[in-house]
C-alpha cells in the first residue's frame, strides 16, 4: 500500500462516482488532490473506507433519517418535564400520539431495524419497550391533568427508547440501515449488503469484502500479465467478472441476458477500482425523497464537485424551510457557481435526473441558462405557487423549469392552470398575476427559440390582453356569472388552436357590453404563438380579480 492512484473523469455515471468518492474521503479528512480532470489519492485512504462510506451518508442525510426523527423528540420531552407539564395541552397530546404511532412504533418494529439489533451490543430489550408503548387516551370527561401519570410513564418509556437509539452502535448500524434503503439503493442494488440473500449480516464487513478487498488485492497483483481491459478506465484486468449489473437502470445480468451483447459474448466489465468508484455514485448524486439530481460539468473536476455540493446544500436548506424545490436549488447553484461572463462561454452542461427508478437527461444549454437568468424575477414569484391534482401537490416553479430544460413552451401548463382555476379553485394556490408571470417567461422562451422576434412591438401584448379581460369582466357587472361558461369556451378554442371560434365568442361578448373589440386582438391573427399568448392573458383577466404588482393574495 501507499501507492498514488489517479482516477480520470469519464462519462456522467463514472464522474458522479468520482465526486462521491471525493466527498467520502473529504468527509473523513483524508488527503485527496483535485487536478484539472482527475483525482489523486494515496492507497492508504482505502483503510477502513467501509466506515468512511457509511459515516458520510449518515452525516449527509441526517435530517431525513428515521433514526434522527426518533431522537428529535427528546427536546420536546425535556421541555415539558422542565415546565412541569404546565403547557402540555390537547395539541401536545395529539402530537405525542402521532409520534408514538407513526414514528416510534412503526420504525422500531420494522424489519430493517430488527435486523440491526443483533449487531448492537446492548442488553436493552428494545422490542419489549416498544410493546409497552401505547397511545395515550383522553376520555371526553377527562382533562390533561387527570392523565398526567400516564403521560409521565409514556415519556419514561420514550426516553429509554431514545437513549438506545443514541448509542454509538445504534447510530452505526441503524443509521447504516436507514441510508441503505433510502439513499444508496437509488444508485445500485442487488449485491453486497443490498442482496437479500447475502450471508454477511454486518453491512460494514460486507462492503469491505465485496468492494474494498478486491481493490487491495488488485493493487498488489502484476496486471501486466492480464489480457483484458477495463471498460471504464482501460486498466488491465484478469477476467470479466465485474460487470455493471448492480447499477440501477444501467447494467444487466450478463449470465441471464447474454443476448444484450455482441455475439452473446460480454465484453463490458470493469476493474475492481472502477467498481469501487461506481459504488460511490449515491454519494455523488444528491437524492431527495426517491429523486436524484446531478450536474455533469466535465469541464473540470473542481467544477463538478463544487456545483453538485451547492445543489445538495440548496436542496436541504429548502427542505429545512419546508419546501421541496429541487430545480430552484439547481438554478441558484448554477448562478452562484458561474458568473455571467464565464457562464455564456461554457459548453452545454449535462443535467441528470433520477425519477421513478429511471435516469432522465437534459442539456443545460446557454440558451436555457439565458432564459432562466432573464426570467429570474418572474420565476421567483412562482416559488409558492402550486395546485393539487387528485392527492398530489405540484409546484408551478418546478414544472416551469422542467419545461424550459426540455425546450417546451408553457401553453399546455397555462391551459391546465386556468382550467383548474375555473373548475376547482380551492385546490389552486395562484392567481391571475402568477399566470401573467408565466406568460412573460413563455414569451421570453418563444423569442429565444425564434418566435415573436419583434420585441418592441410584442412586449406589451401580455399586459394588454390581460387588461382587456379585466375590463370586460368589470363591464359585465351583475352578469359576471356568465363569464364562467364563456371562459370554458375560450379555453377550448385556445386548446384546439381555433382562432375563428375564439374570435366569434369574443365578438359576442363585446356586443353584449356594447364596447369595441380592443386593437390588441388584431395580433391574434398574425401567428399561433401570439394568438395563444394574448388569448390566455385575456382569459386570466376574465376569470380572476385584478391583483396588485406584488401578486395580491399569495396564499390564495
Secondary structure as GFF3:
##gff-version 3
##sequence-region A 1 556
A	DSSP	beta_strand	4	8	.	.	.	ID=ss1
A	DSSP	alpha_helix	12	27	.	.	.	ID=ss2
A	DSSP	beta_strand	32	34	.	.	.	ID=ss3
A	DSSP	beta_strand	38	42	.	.	.	ID=ss4
A	DSSP	three_ten_helix	43	46	.	.	.	ID=ss5
A	DSSP	alpha_helix	49	60	.	.	.	ID=ss6
A	DSSP	three_ten_helix	62	64	.	.	.	ID=ss7
A	DSSP	alpha_helix	66	71	.	.	.	ID=ss8
A	DSSP	alpha_helix	74	82	.	.	.	ID=ss9
A	DSSP	alpha_helix	90	99	.	.	.	ID=ss10
A	DSSP	pi_helix	100	105	.	.	.	ID=ss11
A	DSSP	alpha_helix	106	108	.	.	.	ID=ss12
A	DSSP	alpha_helix	111	117	.	.	.	ID=ss13
A	DSSP	alpha_helix	126	132	.	.	.	ID=ss14
A	DSSP	three_ten_helix	144	147	.	.	.	ID=ss15
A	DSSP	alpha_helix	148	166	.	.	.	ID=ss16
A	DSSP	alpha_helix	168	182	.	.	.	ID=ss17
A	DSSP	three_ten_helix	184	186	.	.	.	ID=ss18
A	DSSP	three_ten_helix	192	194	.	.	.	ID=ss19
A	DSSP	alpha_helix	203	207	.	.	.	ID=ss20
A	DSSP	pi_helix	208	212	.	.	.	ID=ss21
A	DSSP	alpha_helix	213	219	.	.	.	ID=ss22
A	DSSP	three_ten_helix	223	225	.	.	.	ID=ss23
A	DSSP	beta_strand	228	229	.	.	.	ID=ss24
A	DSSP	beta_strand	236	237	.	.	.	ID=ss25
A	DSSP	three_ten_helix	258	260	.	.	.	ID=ss26
A	DSSP	three_ten_helix	262	264	.	.	.	ID=ss27
A	DSSP	alpha_helix	272	278	.	.	.	ID=ss28
A	DSSP	alpha_helix	281	284	.	.	.	ID=ss29
A	DSSP	beta_strand	286	288	.	.	.	ID=ss30
A	DSSP	beta_strand	291	296	.	.	.	ID=ss31
A	DSSP	alpha_helix	301	320	.	.	.	ID=ss32
A	DSSP	alpha_helix	326	337	.	.	.	ID=ss33
A	DSSP	alpha_helix	340	343	.	.	.	ID=ss34
A	DSSP	beta_strand	349	355	.	.	.	ID=ss35
A	DSSP	beta_strand	358	364	.	.	.	ID=ss36
A	DSSP	alpha_helix	366	374	.	.	.	ID=ss37
A	DSSP	alpha_helix	376	380	.	.	.	ID=ss38
A	DSSP	beta_strand	386	389	.	.	.	ID=ss39
A	DSSP	beta_strand	392	395	.	.	.	ID=ss40
A	DSSP	alpha_helix	396	405	.	.	.	ID=ss41
A	DSSP	alpha_helix	411	423	.	.	.	ID=ss42
A	DSSP	three_ten_helix	425	427	.	.	.	ID=ss43
A	DSSP	beta_strand	428	429	.	.	.	ID=ss44
A	DSSP	alpha_helix	432	448	.	.	.	ID=ss45
A	DSSP	alpha_helix	455	458	.	.	.	ID=ss46
A	DSSP	alpha_helix	461	476	.	.	.	ID=ss47
A	DSSP	three_ten_helix	477	482	.	.	.	ID=ss48
A	DSSP	alpha_helix	483	495	.	.	.	ID=ss49
A	DSSP	alpha_helix	499	513	.	.	.	ID=ss50
A	DSSP	three_ten_helix	519	525	.	.	.	ID=ss51
A	DSSP	alpha_helix	528	543	.	.	.	ID=ss52
###
